[in-house]
Amino acid sequence: MALILGLVINAFGSGLTVAANMGASPWMASEVNLSEWLRVEIGWPVFIVSCLAAVANQILLRHWDGRRFFGEIGFMFFVSFLVNFFTAMFYRLGILRLSMITRGFLAVAGVIIFCIAISLYQRANLVMHPNDDTTNILRFMYCHGNVLHAQLLNFIPPVTIIVVSWLVTHQLFAINLGTLFALLFTGTIINLTDRFIWPSLQHNFRTQRE
């Protein structure tokens, strides 16, 4: 249940931040910039970047975990489709006709929503978004359980993608209030969700073959 809820809620929150056009999380912002650079629908960069993250996770684990790898690819197959769906839905509802202040609040709400989703499926740890599994791996194998440090390390690749895209296109997309909020508060919101939303759902983190 936590996995399914997390998958759908993550895509909903991500679609809301993209459609509000007031800044998205660093990973989503990097994928939006790739989408604009390559002139493709947002779902393709979401899927491709996440597949590369799934490969990186195997390197960080220091052993091959086929169940984890193919689970993450399958997770992203559905998430990329749902992000496309929810983004288009919010566009059809006329979100861009709303005031900048309202869209700013919606972007922040979207960040909070997908942070809650991250906490749910990270704790279930059956399969999850590769980018969030990276945070999980960094948190428990490299950062002594500190989610804030792990999240900051996890933001280095998307920031790099954004900078490279800007150097090529001389334009920035999905960088605004929502991005700043995500940079400052993602780890904190995940921590609070771990404690106060479904607290009986404990972290099921695996580091070794079972």
Residue pairs with C-beta under 8 A, 6 or more apart in sequence:
2 120
2 121
2 123
2 124
2 198
2 201
3 120
3 121
3 124
3 126
3 127
3 128
5 117
5 120
6 117
6 118
6 119
6 120
6 121
6 122
6 124
6 128
7 75
7 78
7 79
7 82
7 117
7 121
8 82
8 117
9 113
9 114
9 116
9 117
9 120
10 79
10 114
10 117
10 118
10 121
10 129
11 78
11 79
11 82
11 83
11 85
11 86
12 82
12 86
12 113
12 114
13 109
13 110
13 111
13 112
13 113
13 114
13 115
13 116
13 117
14 24
14 25
14 28
14 79
14 83
14 86
14 110
14 114
15 82
15 83
15 84
15 85
15 86
15 87
15 89
15 90
15 110
16 86
16 90
16 106
16 107
16 109
16 110
16 113
17 23
17 24
17 25
17 28
17 106
17 107
17 110
17 111
17 114
17 174
17 178
18 24
18 28
18 32
18 42
18 83
18 87
18 174
19 86
19 87
19 90
19 91
19 95
19 96
20 90
20 95
20 103
20 104
20 106
20 107
20 110
20 178
21 96
21 103
21 107
21 174
21 176
22 100
22 103
22 104
22 106
22 107
22 176
22 177
22 178
23 29
23 107
23 174
23 175
23 176
23 177
23 178
23 179
23 180
23 181
23 182
24 32
24 107
24 110
24 111
24 174
24 178
24 179
24 182
25 111
25 114
25 178
25 179
25 182
25 186
26 155
26 158
26 159
26 162
26 179
26 182
26 183
27 49
27 131
27 155
27 158
28 46
28 174
29 158
29 162
29 173
29 174
29 175
29 179
30 45
30 49
30 157
30 158
30 159
30 161
30 162
30 165
31 42
31 45
31 46
31 49
31 158
32 42
32 45
32 173
32 174
33 161
33 162
33 165
33 166
33 169
33 172
33 173
33 174
34 45
34 49
34 161
34 165
35 41
35 42
35 44
35 45
35 173
36 165
36 169
36 171
36 173
37 165
37 168
37 169
38 44
38 45
41 84
42 83
42 84
42 87
43 80
43 81
43 83
43 84
44 80
46 76
46 79
46 80
46 83
47 76
47 77
47 80
49 131
49 161
50 72
50 76
50 79
50 80
50 129
50 130
50 131
51 73
51 76
51 130
53 72
53 130
53 131
53 133
53 134
53 157
54 69
54 72
54 73
54 76
54 130
54 133
55 69
56 130
56 134
56 157
57 68
57 69
57 72
57 130
57 133
57 134
57 137
58 64
58 65
58 68
58 69
60 134
60 137
60 138
60 141
60 142
61 68
61 137
61 141
61 207
63 208
63 209
65 206
65 209
68 127
68 133
68 206
71 126
71 127
71 128
72 127
72 128
72 129
72 130
72 133
74 127
75 127
75 128
75 129
75 130
76 129
76 130
79 129
95 103
95 106
96 103
98 106
104 176
104 177
104 178
107 176
107 177
107 178
107 181
108 177
108 178
108 181
110 178
111 178
111 181
111 182
111 185
111 186
111 189
112 189
115 185
115 186
115 189
115 190
115 193
116 189
116 193
116 197
118 129
118 132
118 135
118 186
118 190
118 193
119 189
119 190
119 193
119 194
119 197
120 193
120 197
120 198
120 201
121 127
121 128
121 129
121 132
122 128
122 132
122 133
122 135
122 136
122 190
122 203
123 194
123 198
123 201
123 202
123 203
123 204
124 201
124 204
125 136
125 203
125 204
125 205
125 206
126 204
128 136
131 154
134 154
135 147
135 150
135 151
135 154
136 150
136 205
138 149
138 150
138 153
138 154
139 145
139 146
139 147
139 149
139 150
140 203
140 205
140 207
141 207
142 150
142 153
143 149
143 150
143 153
147 187
147 190
147 191
148 187
148 188
148 191
150 187
151 186
151 187
151 190
152 187
155 183
162 172
162 175
166 172
194 203
